[in-house]
């Protein structure tokens, strides 16, 4: 049986990079068909990015449902991933230790689990 990992992780955006974050998210949305092509090698079944402003600080949250043995995005040869990682390097604060939230209940319908099991 394939193992599925469900994650939610928070990253802090560097000060004064909010405009670049908007550009980054606009880029991902504009090139969404290309982005979706990269998800197969990452064994990524679902990925979503959320943004939060708290006390003048911007945070990005990554939510994902991912399978076993993925190719890391950092190792991708897709141009869209290279640009995505360049935005990451410019915007995400490396001094902030990301916050990984712990799932308590993961609700995935059986037909979705079956589709994951059938995925090759």
Secondary structure in CASP SS format (residue, H / E / C, confidence):
PFRMAT SS
TARGET T0000
AUTHOR 0000-0000-0000
METHOD secondary structure of the structure
MODEL  1
X C 1.00
X C 1.00
X C 1.00
X C 1.00
X E 1.00
X E 1.00
X E 1.00
X E 1.00
X E 1.00
X E 1.00
X E 1.00
X E 1.00
X E 1.00
X C 1.00
X C 1.00
X C 1.00
X C 1.00
X H 1.00
X H 1.00
X H 1.00
X H 1.00
X H 1.00
X H 1.00
X H 1.00
X H 1.00
X H 1.00
X H 1.00
X H 1.00
X H 1.00
X H 1.00
X C 1.00
X H 1.00
X H 1.00
X H 1.00
X H 1.00
X H 1.00
X H 1.00
X H 1.00
X H 1.00
X C 1.00
X C 1.00
X C 1.00
X C 1.00
X E 1.00
X E 1.00
X E 1.00
X E 1.00
X E 1.00
X E 1.00
X E 1.00
X E 1.00
X E 1.00
X E 1.00
X E 1.00
X C 1.00
X C 1.00
X E 1.00
X E 1.00
X E 1.00
X E 1.00
X E 1.00
X E 1.00
X E 1.00
X E 1.00
X E 1.00
X E 1.00
X C 1.00
X C 1.00
X C 1.00
X C 1.00
X C 1.00
X C 1.00
X H 1.00
X H 1.00
X H 1.00
X C 1.00
X C 1.00
X C 1.00
X H 1.00
X H 1.00
X H 1.00
X H 1.00
X H 1.00
X H 1.00
X H 1.00
X H 1.00
X H 1.00
X H 1.00
X H 1.00
X H 1.00
X H 1.00
X E 1.00
X C 1.00
X C 1.00
X C 1.00
X C 1.00
X C 1.00
X C 1.00
X E 1.00
X E 1.00
X E 1.00
X C 1.00
X C 1.00
X C 1.00
X C 1.00
X C 1.00
X C 1.00
X C 1.00
X C 1.00
X H 1.00
X H 1.00
X H 1.00
X H 1.00
X H 1.00
X H 1.00
X H 1.00
X H 1.00
X H 1.00
X C 1.00
X C 1.00
END
